[in-house]
Each structure stands twice: as C-alpha cells, then as structure tokens.
Amino acid sequence: MPSQGDALQQAHSDYQHHMRTCRQCHADGAPCAVAKHLMRVYNNARRIAPRTD
C-alpha cells in the first residue's frame, strides 16, 4: 500500500504531467476540468500528508 507521501508525490506528478500535455490547458492558458480535478486531488493529498516541519 502506498504511503501518504507517495500519494502526494503521485498526485503532484499527475497534475504537472497533465498541464504539460493537455492541448486545451496549453491553448487556453487556463486549466481544463480535468486539471481542476487533479489539483483538488493534490490539495486533498497535501492536506492529509504528515507534516514535516
């Protein structure tokens, strides 16, 4: 089972990859619905990730 840190890294990687490869995001200069969803997934993973302050 992946750790929360792994989930955070994967969510961030998925979002970055989408932003680099999505024609709609690239052409419009604004995130598409999929990019917004991936950002929500990343934000949720970041919220539950253990703090390393």
mmCIF entry with sequence, helices, sheets and N, C-alpha, C, O atoms, coordinates in Angstrom:
data_MODEL
# 
_entry.id   MODEL 
# 
_entity.id                         1 
_entity.type                       polymer 
_entity.pdbx_number_of_molecules   1 
# 
_entity_poly.entity_id                      1 
_entity_poly.type                           'polypeptide(L)' 
_entity_poly.nstd_linkage                   no 
_entity_poly.nstd_monomer                   no 
_entity_poly.pdbx_seq_one_letter_code       MPSQGDALQQAHSDYQHHMRTCRQCHADGAPCAVAKHLMRVYNNARRIAPRTD 
_entity_poly.pdbx_seq_one_letter_code_can   MPSQGDALQQAHSDYQHHMRTCRQCHADGAPCAVAKHLMRVYNNARRIAPRTD 
_entity_poly.pdbx_strand_id                 A 
# 
loop_
_entity_poly_seq.entity_id 
_entity_poly_seq.num 
_entity_poly_seq.mon_id 
_entity_poly_seq.hetero 
1 1  MET n 
1 2  PRO n 
1 3  SER n 
1 4  GLN n 
1 5  GLY n 
1 6  ASP n 
1 7  ALA n 
1 8  LEU n 
1 9  GLN n 
1 10 GLN n 
1 11 ALA n 
1 12 HIS n 
1 13 SER n 
1 14 ASP n 
1 15 TYR n 
1 16 GLN n 
1 17 HIS n 
1 18 HIS n 
1 19 MET n 
1 20 ARG n 
1 21 THR n 
1 22 CYS n 
1 23 ARG n 
1 24 GLN n 
1 25 CYS n 
1 26 HIS n 
1 27 ALA n 
1 28 ASP n 
1 29 GLY n 
1 30 ALA n 
1 31 PRO n 
1 32 CYS n 
1 33 ALA n 
1 34 VAL n 
1 35 ALA n 
1 36 LYS n 
1 37 HIS n 
1 38 LEU n 
1 39 MET n 
1 40 ARG n 
1 41 VAL n 
1 42 TYR n 
1 43 ASN n 
1 44 ASN n 
1 45 ALA n 
1 46 ARG n 
1 47 ARG n 
1 48 ILE n 
1 49 ALA n 
1 50 PRO n 
1 51 ARG n 
1 52 THR n 
1 53 ASP n 
# 
_struct_asym.id          A 
_struct_asym.entity_id   1 
# 
loop_
_struct_conf.conf_type_id 
_struct_conf.id 
_struct_conf.pdbx_PDB_helix_id 
_struct_conf.beg_label_comp_id 
_struct_conf.beg_label_asym_id 
_struct_conf.beg_label_seq_id 
_struct_conf.pdbx_beg_PDB_ins_code 
_struct_conf.end_label_comp_id 
_struct_conf.end_label_asym_id 
_struct_conf.end_label_seq_id 
_struct_conf.pdbx_end_PDB_ins_code 
_struct_conf.beg_auth_comp_id 
_struct_conf.beg_auth_asym_id 
_struct_conf.beg_auth_seq_id 
_struct_conf.end_auth_comp_id 
_struct_conf.end_auth_asym_id 
_struct_conf.end_auth_seq_id 
_struct_conf.pdbx_PDB_helix_class 
_struct_conf.details 
_struct_conf.pdbx_PDB_helix_length 
HELX_P HELX_P1 AA1 GLN A 4  ? THR A 21 ? GLN A 4  THR A 21 1 ? 18 
HELX_P HELX_P2 AA2 ARG A 23 ? ASP A 28 ? ARG A 23 ASP A 28 1 ? 6  
HELX_P HELX_P3 AA3 ALA A 33 ? ILE A 48 ? ALA A 33 ILE A 48 1 ? 16 
# 
_struct_conf_type.id          HELX_P 
_struct_conf_type.criteria    ? 
_struct_conf_type.reference   ? 
# 
loop_
_atom_site.group_PDB 
_atom_site.id 
_atom_site.type_symbol 
_atom_site.label_atom_id 
_atom_site.label_alt_id 
_atom_site.label_comp_id 
_atom_site.label_asym_id 
_atom_site.label_entity_id 
_atom_site.label_seq_id 
_atom_site.pdbx_PDB_ins_code 
_atom_site.Cartn_x 
_atom_site.Cartn_y 
_atom_site.Cartn_z 
_atom_site.occupancy 
_atom_site.B_iso_or_equiv 
_atom_site.pdbx_formal_charge 
_atom_site.auth_seq_id 
_atom_site.auth_comp_id 
_atom_site.auth_asym_id 
_atom_site.auth_atom_id 
_atom_site.pdbx_PDB_model_num 
ATOM 1   N N  . MET A 1 1  ? 0.847   -1.175 0.000   1.00 0.00 ? 1  MET A N  1 
ATOM 2   C CA . MET A 1 1  ? 0.000   0.000  0.000   1.00 0.00 ? 1  MET A CA 1 
ATOM 3   C C  . MET A 1 1  ? 0.893   1.240  0.000   1.00 0.00 ? 1  MET A C  1 
ATOM 4   O O  . MET A 1 1  ? 1.818   1.326  0.808   1.00 0.00 ? 1  MET A O  1 
ATOM 5   N N  . PRO A 1 2  ? 0.635   2.204  -0.891  1.00 0.00 ? 2  PRO A N  1 
ATOM 6   C CA . PRO A 1 2  ? 1.467   3.409  -0.944  1.00 0.00 ? 2  PRO A CA 1 
ATOM 7   C C  . PRO A 1 2  ? 1.255   4.284  0.296   1.00 0.00 ? 2  PRO A C  1 
ATOM 8   O O  . PRO A 1 2  ? 0.166   4.336  0.866   1.00 0.00 ? 2  PRO A O  1 
ATOM 9   N N  . SER A 1 3  ? 2.309   4.954  0.684   1.00 0.00 ? 3  SER A N  1 
ATOM 10  C CA . SER A 1 3  ? 2.203   5.845  1.836   1.00 0.00 ? 3  SER A CA 1 
ATOM 11  C C  . SER A 1 3  ? 1.535   7.150  1.412   1.00 0.00 ? 3  SER A C  1 
ATOM 12  O O  . SER A 1 3  ? 1.332   7.400  0.224   1.00 0.00 ? 3  SER A O  1 
ATOM 13  N N  . GLN A 1 4  ? 1.197   7.975  2.400   1.00 0.00 ? 4  GLN A N  1 
ATOM 14  C CA . GLN A 1 4  ? 0.579   9.267  2.099   1.00 0.00 ? 4  GLN A CA 1 
ATOM 15  C C  . GLN A 1 4  ? 1.540   10.167 1.342   1.00 0.00 ? 4  GLN A C  1 
ATOM 16  O O  . GLN A 1 4  ? 1.120   10.935 0.476   1.00 0.00 ? 4  GLN A O  1 
ATOM 17  N N  . GLY A 1 5  ? 2.822   10.079 1.658   1.00 0.00 ? 5  GLY A N  1 
ATOM 18  C CA . GLY A 1 5  ? 3.823   10.867 0.949   1.00 0.00 ? 5  GLY A CA 1 
ATOM 19  C C  . GLY A 1 5  ? 3.907   10.463 -0.512  1.00 0.00 ? 5  GLY A C  1 
ATOM 20  O O  . GLY A 1 5  ? 4.063   11.309 -1.392  1.00 0.00 ? 5  GLY A O  1 
ATOM 21  N N  . ASP A 1 6  ? 3.801   9.150  -0.768  1.00 0.00 ? 6  ASP A N  1 
ATOM 22  C CA . ASP A 1 6  ? 3.804   8.662  -2.147  1.00 0.00 ? 6  ASP A CA 1 
ATOM 23  C C  . ASP A 1 6  ? 2.569   9.160  -2.890  1.00 0.00 ? 6  ASP A C  1 
ATOM 24  O O  . ASP A 1 6  ? 2.657   9.546  -4.056  1.00 0.00 ? 6  ASP A O  1 
ATOM 25  N N  . ALA A 1 7  ? 1.437   9.151  -2.228  1.00 0.00 ? 7  ALA A N  1 
ATOM 26  C CA . ALA A 1 7  ? 0.195   9.626  -2.845  1.00 0.00 ? 7  ALA A CA 1 
ATOM 27  C C  . ALA A 1 7  ? 0.310   11.111 -3.186  1.00 0.00 ? 7  ALA A C  1 
ATOM 28  O O  . ALA A 1 7  ? -0.164  11.548 -4.235  1.00 0.00 ? 7  ALA A O  1 
ATOM 29  N N  . LEU A 1 8  ? 0.930   11.874 -2.314  1.00 0.00 ? 8  LEU A N  1 
ATOM 30  C CA . LEU A 1 8  ? 1.121   13.304 -2.561  1.00 0.00 ? 8  LEU A CA 1 
ATOM 31  C C  . LEU A 1 8  ? 2.017   13.520 -3.774  1.00 0.00 ? 8  LEU A C  1 
ATOM 32  O O  . LEU A 1 8  ? 1.706   14.334 -4.644  1.00 0.00 ? 8  LEU A O  1 
ATOM 33  N N  . GLN A 1 9  ? 3.123   12.793 -3.832  1.00 0.00 ? 9  GLN A N  1 
ATOM 34  C CA . GLN A 1 9  ? 4.046   12.917 -4.965  1.00 0.00 ? 9  GLN A CA 1 
ATOM 35  C C  . GLN A 1 9  ? 3.362   12.504 -6.262  1.00 0.00 ? 9  GLN A C  1 
ATOM 36  O O  . GLN A 1 9  ? 3.531   13.164 -7.288  1.00 0.00 ? 9  GLN A O  1 
ATOM 37  N N  . GLN A 1 10 ? 2.593   11.421 -6.227  1.00 0.00 ? 10 GLN A N  1 
ATOM 38  C CA . GLN A 1 10 ? 1.907   10.940 -7.426  1.00 0.00 ? 10 GLN A CA 1 
ATOM 39  C C  . GLN A 1 10 ? 0.860   11.942 -7.897  1.00 0.00 ? 10 GLN A C  1 
ATOM 40  O O  . GLN A 1 10 ? 0.740   12.187 -9.098  1.00 0.00 ? 10 GLN A O  1 
ATOM 41  N N  . ALA A 1 11 ? 0.102   12.521 -6.976  1.00 0.00 ? 11 ALA A N  1 
ATOM 42  C CA . ALA A 1 11 ? -0.912  13.498 -7.340  1.00 0.00 ? 11 ALA A CA 1 
ATOM 43  C C  . ALA A 1 11 ? -0.269  14.727 -7.982  1.00 0.00 ? 11 ALA A C  1 
ATOM 44  O O  . ALA A 1 11 ? -0.773  15.255 -8.973  1.00 0.00 ? 11 ALA A O  1 
ATOM 45  N N  . HIS A 1 12 ? 0.836   15.173 -7.412  1.00 0.00 ? 12 HIS A N  1 
ATOM 46  C CA . HIS A 1 12 ? 1.529   16.337 -7.974  1.00 0.00 ? 12 HIS A CA 1 
ATOM 47  C C  . HIS A 1 12 ? 2.091   16.007 -9.351  1.00 0.00 ? 12 HIS A C  1 
ATOM 48  O O  . HIS A 1 12 ? 1.998   16.820 -10.271 1.00 0.00 ? 12 HIS A O  1 
ATOM 49  N N  . SER A 1 13 ? 2.665   14.835 -9.496  1.00 0.00 ? 13 SER A N  1 
ATOM 50  C CA . SER A 1 13 ? 3.219   14.401 -10.773 1.00 0.00 ? 13 SER A CA 1 
ATOM 51  C C  . SER A 1 13 ? 2.124   14.294 -11.836 1.00 0.00 ? 13 SER A C  1 
ATOM 52  O O  . SER A 1 13 ? 2.322   14.715 -12.975 1.00 0.00 ? 13 SER A O  1 
ATOM 53  N N  . ASP A 1 14 ? 0.985   13.738 -11.471 1.00 0.00 ? 14 ASP A N  1 
ATOM 54  C CA . ASP A 1 14 ? -0.134  13.614 -12.414 1.00 0.00 ? 14 ASP A CA 1 
ATOM 55  C C  . ASP A 1 14 ? -0.602  14.990 -12.882 1.00 0.00 ? 14 ASP A C  1 
ATOM 56  O O  . ASP A 1 14 ? -0.853  15.190 -14.071 1.00 0.00 ? 14 ASP A O  1 
ATOM 57  N N  . TYR A 1 15 ? -0.718  15.932 -11.957 1.00 0.00 ? 15 TYR A N  1 
ATOM 58  C CA . TYR A 1 15 ? -1.155  17.283 -12.315 1.00 0.00 ? 15 TYR A CA 1 
ATOM 59  C C  . TYR A 1 15 ? -0.142  17.951 -13.240 1.00 0.00 ? 15 TYR A C  1 
ATOM 60  O O  . TYR A 1 15 ? -0.521  18.528 -14.259 1.00 0.00 ? 15 TYR A O  1 
ATOM 61  N N  . GLN A 1 16 ? 1.133   17.877 -12.897 1.00 0.00 ? 16 GLN A N  1 
ATOM 62  C CA . GLN A 1 16 ? 2.164   18.503 -13.723 1.00 0.00 ? 16 GLN A CA 1 
ATOM 63  C C  . GLN A 1 16 ? 2.204   17.885 -15.119 1.00 0.00 ? 16 GLN A C  1 
ATOM 64  O O  . GLN A 1 16 ? 2.325   18.597 -16.116 1.00 0.00 ? 16 GLN A O  1 
ATOM 65  N N  . HIS A 1 17 ? 2.104   16.569 -15.184 1.00 0.00 ? 17 HIS A N  1 
ATOM 66  C CA . HIS A 1 17 ? 2.116   15.891 -16.480 1.00 0.00 ? 17 HIS A CA 1 
ATOM 67  C C  . HIS A 1 17 ? 0.920   16.336 -17.327 1.00 0.00 ? 17 HIS A C  1 
ATOM 68  O O  . HIS A 1 17 ? 1.060   16.603 -18.521 1.00 0.00 ? 17 HIS A O  1 
ATOM 69  N N  . HIS A 1 18 ? -0.233  16.411 -16.708 1.00 0.00 ? 18 HIS A N  1 
ATOM 70  C CA . HIS A 1 18 ? -1.426  16.840 -17.440 1.00 0.00 ? 18 HIS A CA 1 
ATOM 71  C C  . HIS A 1 18 ? -1.256  18.258 -17.972 1.00 0.00 ? 18 HIS A C  1 
ATOM 72  O O  . HIS A 1 18 ? -1.586  18.531 -19.126 1.00 0.00 ? 18 HIS A O  1 
ATOM 73  N N  . MET A 1 19 ? -0.749  19.152 -17.148 1.00 0.00 ? 19 MET A N  1 
ATOM 74  C CA . MET A 1 19 ? -0.589  20.545 -17.576 1.00 0.00 ? 19 MET A CA 1 
ATOM 75  C C  . MET A 1 19 ? 0.408   20.659 -18.733 1.00 0.00 ? 19 MET A C  1 
ATOM 76  O O  . MET A 1 19 ? 0.274   21.544 -19.577 1.00 0.00 ? 19 MET A O  1 
ATOM 77  N N  . ARG A 1 20 ? 1.395   19.779 -18.776 1.00 0.00 ? 20 ARG A N  1 
ATOM 78  C CA . ARG A 1 20 ? 2.376   19.812 -19.874 1.00 0.00 ? 20 ARG A CA 1 
ATOM 79  C C  . ARG A 1 20 ? 1.819   19.223 -21.166 1.00 0.00 ? 20 ARG A C  1 
ATOM 80  O O  . ARG A 1 20 ? 2.238   19.624 -22.252 1.00 0.00 ? 20 ARG A O  1 
ATOM 81  N N  . THR A 1 21 ? 0.889   18.286 -21.071 1.00 0.00 ? 21 THR A N  1 
ATOM 82  C CA . THR A 1 21 ? 0.464   17.547 -22.250 1.00 0.00 ? 21 THR A CA 1 
ATOM 83  C C  . THR A 1 21 ? -0.948  17.858 -22.736 1.00 0.00 ? 21 THR A C  1 
ATOM 84  O O  . THR A 1 21 ? -1.298  17.456 -23.846 1.00 0.00 ? 21 THR A O  1 
ATOM 85  N N  . CYS A 1 22 ? -1.759  18.543 -21.971 1.00 0.00 ? 22 CYS A N  1 
ATOM 86  C CA . CYS A 1 22 ? -3.145  18.818 -22.356 1.00 0.00 ? 22 CYS A CA 1 
ATOM 87  C C  . CYS A 1 22 ? -3.200  19.964 -23.371 1.00 0.00 ? 22 CYS A C  1 
ATOM 88  O O  . CYS A 1 22 ? -2.738  21.072 -23.099 1.00 0.00 ? 22 CYS A O  1 
ATOM 89  N N  . ARG A 1 23 ? -3.767  19.683 -24.528 1.00 0.00 ? 23 ARG A N  1 
ATOM 90  C CA . ARG A 1 23 ? -3.872  20.717 -25.558 1.00 0.00 ? 23 ARG A CA 1 
ATOM 91  C C  . ARG A 1 23 ? -4.780  21.853 -25.113 1.00 0.00 ? 23 ARG A C  1 
ATOM 92  O O  . ARG A 1 23 ? -4.489  23.018 -25.384 1.00 0.00 ? 23 ARG A O  1 
ATOM 93  N N  . GLN A 1 24 ? -5.861  21.534 -24.442 1.00 0.00 ? 24 GLN A N  1 
ATOM 94  C CA . GLN A 1 24 ? -6.804  22.566 -24.023 1.00 0.00 ? 24 GLN A CA 1 
ATOM 95  C C  . GLN A 1 24 ? -6.180  23.497 -22.990 1.00 0.00 ? 24 GLN A C  1 
ATOM 96  O O  . GLN A 1 24 ? -6.314  24.716 -23.096 1.00 0.00 ? 24 GLN A O  1 
ATOM 97  N N  . CYS A 1 25 ? -5.501  22.939 -21.996 1.00 0.00 ? 25 CYS A N  1 
ATOM 98  C CA . CYS A 1 25 ? -4.845  23.761 -20.975 1.00 0.00 ? 25 CYS A CA 1 
ATOM 99  C C  . CYS A 1 25 ? -3.772  24.642 -21.610 1.00 0.00 ? 25 CYS A C  1 
ATOM 100 O O  . CYS A 1 25 ? -3.624  25.813 -21.259 1.00 0.00 ? 25 CYS A O  1 
ATOM 101 N N  . HIS A 1 26 ? -3.034  24.063 -22.543 1.00 0.00 ? 26 HIS A N  1 
ATOM 102 C CA . HIS A 1 26 ? -1.941  24.787 -23.185 1.00 0.00 ? 26 HIS A CA 1 
ATOM 103 C C  . HIS A 1 26 ? -2.472  25.908 -24.080 1.00 0.00 ? 26 HIS A C  1 
ATOM 104 O O  . HIS A 1 26 ? -1.947  27.021 -24.053 1.00 0.00 ? 26 HIS A O  1 
ATOM 105 N N  . ALA A 1 27 ? -3.508  25.622 -24.872 1.00 0.00 ? 27 ALA A N  1 
ATOM 106 C CA . ALA A 1 27 ? -4.044  26.599 -25.815 1.00 0.00 ? 27 ALA A CA 1 
ATOM 107 C C  . ALA A 1 27 ? -4.787  27.732 -25.103 1.00 0.00 ? 27 ALA A C  1 
ATOM 108 O O  . ALA A 1 27 ? -4.640  28.898 -25.470 1.00 0.00 ? 27 ALA A O  1 
ATOM 109 N N  . ASP A 1 28 ? -5.574  27.395 -24.099 1.00 0.00 ? 28 ASP A N  1 
ATOM 110 C CA . ASP A 1 28 ? -6.385  28.398 -23.410 1.00 0.00 ? 28 ASP A CA 1 
ATOM 111 C C  . ASP A 1 28 ? -5.603  29.185 -22.378 1.00 0.00 ? 28 ASP A C  1 
ATOM 112 O O  . ASP A 1 28 ? -5.949  30.324 -22.062 1.00 0.00 ? 28 ASP A O  1 
ATOM 113 N N  . GLY A 1 29 ? -4.558  28.583 -21.856 1.00 0.00 ? 29 GLY A N  1 
ATOM 114 C CA . GLY A 1 29 ? -3.818  29.221 -20.775 1.00 0.00 ? 29 GLY A CA 1 
ATOM 115 C C  . GLY A 1 29 ? -4.541  29.137 -19.443 1.00 0.00 ? 29 GLY A C  1 
ATOM 116 O O  . GLY A 1 29 ? -4.130  29.748 -18.457 1.00 0.00 ? 29 GLY A O  1 
ATOM 117 N N  . ALA A 1 30 ? -5.627  28.370 -19.428 1.00 0.00 ? 30 ALA A N  1 
ATOM 118 C CA . ALA A 1 30 ? -6.400  28.176 -18.201 1.00 0.00 ? 30 ALA A CA 1 
ATOM 119 C C  . ALA A 1 30 ? -6.615  26.676 -18.018 1.00 0.00 ? 30 ALA A C  1 
ATOM 120 O O  . ALA A 1 30 ? -6.719  25.941 -19.000 1.00 0.00 ? 30 ALA A O  1 
ATOM 121 N N  . PRO A 1 31 ? -6.681  26.221 -16.782 1.00 0.00 ? 31 PRO A N  1 
ATOM 122 C CA . PRO A 1 31 ? -6.861  24.779 -16.547 1.00 0.00 ? 31 PRO A CA 1 
ATOM 123 C C  . PRO A 1 31 ? -8.234  24.282 -17.016 1.00 0.00 ? 31 PRO A C  1 
ATOM 124 O O  . PRO A 1 31 ? -9.248  24.955 -16.834 1.00 0.00 ? 31 PRO A O  1 
ATOM 125 N N  . CYS A 1 32 ? -8.241  23.102 -17.618 1.00 0.00 ? 32 CYS A N  1 
ATOM 126 C CA . CYS A 1 32 ? -9.492  22.468 -18.028 1.00 0.00 ? 32 CYS A CA 1 
ATOM 127 C C  . CYS A 1 32 ? -10.108 21.761 -16.811 1.00 0.00 ? 32 CYS A C  1 
ATOM 128 O O  . CYS A 1 32 ? -9.550  21.804 -15.715 1.00 0.00 ? 32 CYS A O  1 
ATOM 129 N N  . ALA A 1 33 ? -11.244 21.120 -17.012 1.00 0.00 ? 33 ALA A N  1 
ATOM 130 C CA . ALA A 1 33 ? -11.939 20.439 -15.918 1.00 0.00 ? 33 ALA A CA 1 
ATOM 131 C C  . ALA A 1 33 ? -11.089 19.317 -15.324 1.00 0.00 ? 33 ALA A C  1 
ATOM 132 O O  . ALA A 1 33 ? -11.100 19.112 -14.110 1.00 0.00 ? 33 ALA A O  1 
ATOM 133 N N  . VAL A 1 34 ? -10.357 18.593 -16.160 1.00 0.00 ? 34 VAL A N  1 
ATOM 134 C CA . VAL A 1 34 ? -9.512  17.509 -15.663 1.00 0.00 ? 34 VAL A CA 1 
ATOM 135 C C  . VAL A 1 34 ? -8.395  18.076 -14.795 1.00 0.00 ? 34 VAL A C  1 
ATOM 136 O O  . VAL A 1 34 ? -8.095  17.528 -13.735 1.00 0.00 ? 34 VAL A O  1 
ATOM 137 N N  . ALA A 1 35 ? -7.776  19.177 -15.242 1.00 0.00 ? 35 ALA A N  1 
ATOM 138 C CA . ALA A 1 35 ? -6.712  19.806 -14.464 1.00 0.00 ? 35 ALA A CA 1 
ATOM 139 C C  . ALA A 1 35 ? -7.246  20.282 -13.112 1.00 0.00 ? 35 ALA A C  1 
ATOM 140 O O  . ALA A 1 35 ? -6.565  20.147 -12.095 1.00 0.00 ? 35 ALA A O  1 
ATOM 141 N N  . LYS A 1 36 ? -8.434  20.825 -13.096 1.00 0.00 ? 36 LYS A N  1 
ATOM 142 C CA . LYS A 1 36 ? -9.028  21.276 -11.832 1.00 0.00 ? 36 LYS A CA 1 
ATOM 143 C C  . LYS A 1 36 ? -9.266  20.090 -10.897 1.00 0.00 ? 36 LYS A C  1 
ATOM 144 O O  . LYS A 1 36 ? -9.034  20.185 -9.691  1.00 0.00 ? 36 LYS A O  1 
ATOM 145 N N  . HIS A 1 37 ? -9.725  18.986 -11.455 1.00 0.00 ? 37 HIS A N  1 
ATOM 146 C CA . HIS A 1 37 ? -9.929  17.780 -10.646 1.00 0.00 ? 37 HIS A CA 1 
ATOM 147 C C  . HIS A 1 37 ? -8.606  17.276 -10.079 1.00 0.00 ? 37 HIS A C  1 
ATOM 148 O O  . HIS A 1 37 ? -8.519  16.945 -8.896  1.00 0.00 ? 37 HIS A O  1 
ATOM 149 N N  . LEU A 1 38 ? -7.573  17.217 -10.925 1.00 0.00 ? 38 LEU A N  1 
ATOM 150 C CA . LEU A 1 38 ? -6.268  16.749 -10.465 1.00 0.00 ? 38 LEU A CA 1 
ATOM 151 C C  . LEU A 1 38 ? -5.698  17.677 -9.389  1.00 0.00 ? 38 LEU A C  1 
ATOM 152 O O  . LEU A 1 38 ? -5.026  17.213 -8.468  1.00 0.00 ? 38 LEU A O  1 
ATOM 153 N N  . MET A 1 39 ? -5.956  18.965 -9.497  1.00 0.00 ? 39 MET A N  1 
ATOM 154 C CA . MET A 1 39 ? -5.491  19.899 -8.473  1.00 0.00 ? 39 MET A CA 1 
ATOM 155 C C  . MET A 1 39 ? -6.229  19.653 -7.155  1.00 0.00 ? 39 MET A C  1 
ATOM 156 O O  . MET A 1 39 ? -5.627  19.743 -6.086  1.00 0.00 ? 39 MET A O  1 
ATOM 157 N N  . ARG A 1 40 ? -7.520  19.345 -7.223  1.00 0.00 ? 40 ARG A N  1 
ATOM 158 C CA . ARG A 1 40 ? -8.271  19.017 -5.997  1.00 0.00 ? 40 ARG A CA 1 
ATOM 159 C C  . ARG A 1 40 ? -7.725  17.754 -5.352  1.00 0.00 ? 40 ARG A C  1 
ATOM 160 O O  . ARG A 1 40 ? -7.593  17.685 -4.130  1.00 0.00 ? 40 ARG A O  1 
ATOM 161 N N  . VAL A 1 41 ? -7.404  16.746 -6.174  1.00 0.00 ? 41 VAL A N  1 
ATOM 162 C CA . VAL A 1 41 ? -6.823  15.509 -5.649  1.00 0.00 ? 41 VAL A CA 1 
ATOM 163 C C  . VAL A 1 41 ? -5.501  15.822 -4.950  1.00 0.00 ? 41 VAL A C  1 
ATOM 164 O O  . VAL A 1 41 ? -5.247  15.336 -3.848  1.00 0.00 ? 41 VAL A O  1 
ATOM 165 N N  . TYR A 1 42 ? -4.666  16.631 -5.590  1.00 0.00 ? 42 TYR A N  1 
ATOM 166 C CA . TYR A 1 42 ? -3.383  17.019 -4.998  1.00 0.00 ? 42 TYR A CA 1 
ATOM 167 C C  . TYR A 1 42 ? -3.590  17.787 -3.690  1.00 0.00 ? 42 TYR A C  1 
ATOM 168 O O  . TYR A 1 42 ? -2.920  17.510 -2.695  1.00 0.00 ? 42 TYR A O  1 
ATOM 169 N N  . ASN A 1 43 ? -4.501  18.735 -3.690  1.00 0.00 ? 43 ASN A N  1 
ATOM 170 C CA . ASN A 1 43 ? -4.757  19.513 -2.473  1.00 0.00 ? 43 ASN A CA 1 
ATOM 171 C C  . ASN A 1 43 ? -5.257  18.627 -1.335  1.00 0.00 ? 43 ASN A C  1 
ATOM 172 O O  . ASN A 1 43 ? -4.865  18.816 -0.183  1.00 0.00 ? 43 ASN A O  1 
ATOM 173 N N  . ASN A 1 44 ? -6.118  17.663 -1.653  1.00 0.00 ? 44 ASN A N  1 
ATOM 174 C CA . ASN A 1 44 ? -6.602  16.739 -0.621  1.00 0.00 ? 44 ASN A CA 1 
ATOM 175 C C  . ASN A 1 44 ? -5.465  15.875 -0.081  1.00 0.00 ? 44 ASN A C  1 
ATOM 176 O O  . ASN A 1 44 ? -5.374  15.646 1.125   1.00 0.00 ? 44 ASN A O  1 
ATOM 177 N N  . ALA A 1 45 ? -4.602  15.397 -0.972  1.00 0.00 ? 45 ALA A N  1 
ATOM 178 C CA . ALA A 1 45 ? -3.459  14.587 -0.537  1.00 0.00 ? 45 ALA A CA 1 
ATOM 179 C C  . ALA A 1 45 ? -2.518  15.422 0.325   1.00 0.00 ? 45 ALA A C  1 
ATOM 180 O O  . ALA A 1 45 ? -1.970  14.924 1.308   1.00 0.00 ? 45 ALA A O  1 
ATOM 181 N N  . ARG A 1 46 ? -2.331  16.683 -0.039  1.00 0.00 ? 46 ARG A N  1 
ATOM 182 C CA . ARG A 1 46 ? -1.450  17.571 0.728   1.00 0.00 ? 46 ARG A CA 1 
ATOM 183 C C  . ARG A 1 46 ? -2.017  17.831 2.123   1.00 0.00 ? 46 ARG A C  1 
ATOM 184 O O  . ARG A 1 46 ? -1.270  17.925 3.097   1.00 0.00 ? 46 ARG A O  1 
ATOM 185 N N  . ARG A 1 47 ? -3.347  17.947 2.210   1.00 0.00 ? 47 ARG A N  1 
ATOM 186 C CA . ARG A 1 47 ? -3.992  18.191 3.495   1.00 0.00 ? 47 ARG A CA 1 
ATOM 187 C C  . ARG A 1 47 ? -3.802  17.040 4.469   1.00 0.00 ? 47 ARG A C  1 
ATOM 188 O O  . ARG A 1 47 ? -3.638  17.260 5.669   1.00 0.00 ? 47 ARG A O  1 
ATOM 189 N N  . ILE A 1 48 ? -3.824  15.807 3.956   1.00 0.00 ? 48 ILE A N  1 
ATOM 190 C CA . ILE A 1 48 ? -3.745  14.659 4.858   1.00 0.00 ? 48 ILE A CA 1 
ATOM 191 C C  . ILE A 1 48 ? -2.315  14.146 5.028   1.00 0.00 ? 48 ILE A C  1 
ATOM 192 O O  . ILE A 1 48 ? -2.061  13.279 5.864   1.00 0.00 ? 48 ILE A O  1 
ATOM 193 N N  . ALA A 1 49 ? -1.386  14.678 4.239   1.00 0.00 ? 49 ALA A N  1 
ATOM 194 C CA . ALA A 1 49 ? 0.017   14.237 4.349   1.00 0.00 ? 49 ALA A CA 1 
ATOM 195 C C  . ALA A 1 49 ? 0.576   14.653 5.710   1.00 0.00 ? 49 ALA A C  1 
ATOM 196 O O  . ALA A 1 49 ? 0.213   15.704 6.237   1.00 0.00 ? 49 ALA A O  1 
ATOM 197 N N  . PRO A 1 50 ? 1.446   13.839 6.271   1.00 0.00 ? 50 PRO A N  1 
ATOM 198 C CA . PRO A 1 50 ? 2.031   14.194 7.567   1.00 0.00 ? 50 PRO A CA 1 
ATOM 199 C C  . PRO A 1 50 ? 2.913   15.443 7.438   1.00 0.00 ? 50 PRO A C  1 
ATOM 200 O O  . PRO A 1 50 ? 3.630   15.623 6.454   1.00 0.00 ? 50 PRO A O  1 
ATOM 201 N N  . ARG A 1 51 ? 2.837   16.265 8.426   1.00 0.00 ? 51 ARG A N  1 
ATOM 202 C CA . ARG A 1 51 ? 3.637   17.498 8.446   1.00 0.00 ? 51 ARG A CA 1 
ATOM 203 C C  . ARG A 1 51 ? 5.083   17.151 8.793   1.00 0.00 ? 51 ARG A C  1 
ATOM 204 O O  . ARG A 1 51 ? 5.338   16.331 9.676   1.00 0.00 ? 51 ARG A O  1 
ATOM 205 N N  . THR A 1 52 ? 6.020   17.778 8.097   1.00 0.00 ? 52 THR A N  1 
ATOM 206 C CA . THR A 1 52 ? 7.441   17.556 8.369   1.00 0.00 ? 52 THR A CA 1 
ATOM 207 C C  . THR A 1 52 ? 8.117   18.874 8.710   1.00 0.00 ? 52 THR A C  1 
ATOM 208 O O  . THR A 1 52 ? 9.190   19.185 8.193   1.00 0.00 ? 52 THR A O  1 
ATOM 209 N N  . ASP A 1 53 ? 7.480   19.647 9.588   1.00 0.00 ? 53 ASP A N  1 
ATOM 210 C CA . ASP A 1 53 ? 8.030   20.958 9.980   1.00 0.00 ? 53 ASP A CA 1 
ATOM 211 C C  . ASP A 1 53 ? 9.221   20.791 10.872  1.00 0.00 ? 53 ASP A C  1 
ATOM 212 O O  . ASP A 1 53 ? 9.815   21.780 11.302  1.00 0.00 ? 53 ASP A O  1 
# 
